[in-house]
Amino acid sequence: MEKLIVEGGYRLSGTVNISGSKNASLPILAAALLTDEPVRITRVPDVSDTNYMLQILSQLGASVERYSGTVRIASPDGISSSASYEQVRKMRASICLLGPMMARMKRCTLPLPGGCVIGDRPVDLHLRAIQALGARVRVKGGNMVIEAPNGLVGTTVDMRGDSGPTVLGTDNLMMAAVLARGTTVIESAAREPEVVDLANFLNKMGARIEGAGSRTITIHGVERLHGCEHTVIPDRIEAGTFMVAGCMGMSDGITLNRVCREHMKSISDLLVECGHVVEYNEDGTSVSVKPGERPRSGKILTNPYPGYPTDMQAQMTALFALTPGISVVKDTIFPQRFMHCSELKRMGANIKVDNGTAIITGVEGLSGAPVMASDLRASAALVLAALAAEGTTEIHRLYHIDRGYELLDDKLELLGARVRRVPDLEGGLVE
Ligand code: EPZ
């Protein structure tokens, strides 16, 4: 177990390279199961979640080679269709194995994913999708046992849930449909850039997918898929996290390379609305940010893409905590995703959380304190607050950050922050 020691108040400046997207990599790595030919994927971030996915693929029988950000996977015939609880329990996103396993092997046994701190993580829409294609689903011993002895047959499926579209549910249906007989139409599809990146990867493998990025995706089933090469898109949430850091009081302005302006619109627009400076280069692959002269409070209502991402509201809350005025954050996708607020209050933030909404009243300054990371983006919010706080902050349970941020402490040090990763002997308070 490790913790991060952050000395607050050190000025930030300079340039940092953004890594490949964790949330694009995970389904793309799983999609390697769809062919027995090797696939080569570059710019896969070296984070725990992608490592877990590669371990699972290897334990299923795929051959996996990794050298820095490049991964080569080959999934021969005869790979297992069953992933164990031990393997899957570490990462909810392993649900995205369902689609490729069903397409390739017509059966799979996957543990029902547990919940997590950001809320219940149901899979009813994933099961609706695979049943619509003709599969039978049984729950046995905490596992989903899914079979399609007669193969999968294309149809039209509306994937809208009570909380709107589902990202990994859309991914799973796309991956299940690429080898199904006939045509599948996904209505109410998720439009996230990570879904589009997966569709592009599948089309490079020989799939016939149209409409990715819109609410209606059409997949014409094909006989087989072949190997390909692909570079994962930039991580828009890592980029957004660093943009927020660059707009906080301790920043003299920073530049991020390897971003994609088109994916960042709602994130950039909010920072500009709050009075900060956001300037992209001509082709939108690099962005410079710095704090505004007169920062303004703001409002966030999270929404599916292209709306404001739920994965960015915690990070913005850290900025709002030090912005004069009253800001409001409402998460319509994960209404319980406010674990960071109680920890920010330990640092002196003035936040009231009620019924899926956080009311943040800006304060003059935050003070360093021992705090507890709880989920990936909440942890990032604590790091941002610690950079701006006066004094030292200890962030326990660093493994939450390592799930989705590649070399975060190294990148922050490059920008002038004073952060140290040390063993956490006490491991933070009891769970
Ligand atoms: C993806 O999770 C991301 N993870 C999450 O990022 C992100 O927060 C989320 O999309 C929303 O944008 C990956 O891509 C690996 P959903 P996913 O299915 O696909 C409900 C991070 O920090 N729902 O789009 O699992 C669900 O409860 C992570 O990087 C159902 O009701 O999320 C939620 O309210 C955290 N039934 C809403 O839909 C289902 O079967 C959206 O969830 C599935 C989902």
Boltz pocket constraint, residues with backbone or C-beta under 6 A from the ligand:
constraints:
  - pocket:
      binder: B
      contacts: [[A, 22], [A, 23], [A, 24], [A, 26], [A, 93], [A, 120], [A, 121], [A, 122], [A, 123], [A, 124], [A, 125], [A, 126], [A, 127], [A, 161], [A, 162], [A, 163], [A, 164], [A, 165], [A, 166], [A, 167], [A, 168], [A, 169], [A, 190], [A, 194], [A, 310], [A, 311], [A, 332], [A, 333], [A, 334], [A, 376], [A, 377], [A, 404]]
      max_distance: 6.0
